[in-house]
Amino acid sequence: MRILVTGSSGFIGFHLCKKLLEFGHEVVGLDNHSDYYDIKLKELRLNQLYNENFSFHLCDINNISLINSEFDLAINLAAQAGVRVKKENEYLYKSTNVDGFESFCRYCADKNIKNIIYASSSSVYSDEGIQAFNEKDTKLSPKSMYGRSKLENEIFAKNFSESYGLNMLGLRFFSVYGPWGRPDMAYFFFTRSLHDGSKIYLNNHGIMKRDMTYIDDIIDGTTRSINYLMTKNNEFSHEIFNLGNNKPVETAYLLSKLESLLGIKGNIVHKKTTNESLFTHADLTKSKSLLGYNPQYNFNVGINNFLRWYKDYERY
């Protein structure tokens, strides 16, 4: 197939493009290489993707109409990531995540792209209960601007799918980690801070839990979603799937595990936050039943894989 991937230089986007190219698809990537984190990391990812079946557009998602091409499938991973950004950059949740996603959807409608996958997030869920987050039954009540932008995407996608007869599938990713990951995420930030000896700000005494999901499992779930979507034969619908690990990890344990593996004691500063979920926990019943999704990587294997990659990355 010929596939458009936005956010192709991002963490998940890079790994997905790499896998799609391995499968023999033709991939067109789009990314604006924002400076939310080190652009060099995005460039290093991008440089690994170039071959005869990959082309790239350095372009903001709101300018996606500049790409004049035909696609069998479009995948939107472009977004302002993270629940915490500088105050002066909070507008990006609206301009990139909401306006950008709507630009992406309208582009697909204009180009008659009937099959669409987009990234949502576990941040859309409420953490008021104690049960694993279920796509059908768990209350949707985001605590962060990021989570609210992702919920807006889901609502827009459902209405857009019905209005234009498109086959759309949203994936709620749960705390993705692994090699080539995002430096703003806790596991990466903790690792770098331990090496540097800089302060580690541990939110809410580290009692928060995250359903940390290894990148290879996320890519497996996403490619399974593609296969599922393409069997729908353009019978328009809108569906949501959780892609997680179903084994939440406490943040304090994550830090202590890194301290143990690296043999370094952290310089910890405790900090209280109110805009983050107390826990995330993916109910995978639907994903397992309809996609055949079954995560294979436990936390110990995944975090050791990341640390091996990190040692090489720091040499760049």
JOBEL-V852012 format. One record per helix or strand of 2 or more residues. SS is the DSSP state (2 for helix, 1 for strand). FROM is the first residue (numbers start at 0). LEN is the number of residues. If there is no record, write none. Layout:
BEGIN
ss->SS from->FROM len->LEN
ss->SS from->FROM len->LEN
END
This chain:
BEGIN
ss->1 from->1 len->5
ss->2 from->10 len->12
ss->1 from->25 len->6
ss->2 from->38 len->11
ss->1 from->53 len->5
ss->2 from->60 len->6
ss->1 from->72 len->4
ss->2 from->86 len->3
ss->2 from->90 len->20
ss->1 from->114 len->7
ss->2 from->121 len->3
ss->2 from->144 len->20
ss->1 from->166 len->7
ss->1 from->175 len->2
ss->2 from->185 len->11
ss->1 from->198 len->5
ss->2 from->203 len->3
ss->1 from->208 len->2
ss->1 from->212 len->2
ss->2 from->214 len->16
ss->1 from->236 len->7
ss->1 from->248 len->2
ss->2 from->250 len->12
ss->1 from->266 len->5
ss->2 from->284 len->7
ss->2 from->298 len->15
END
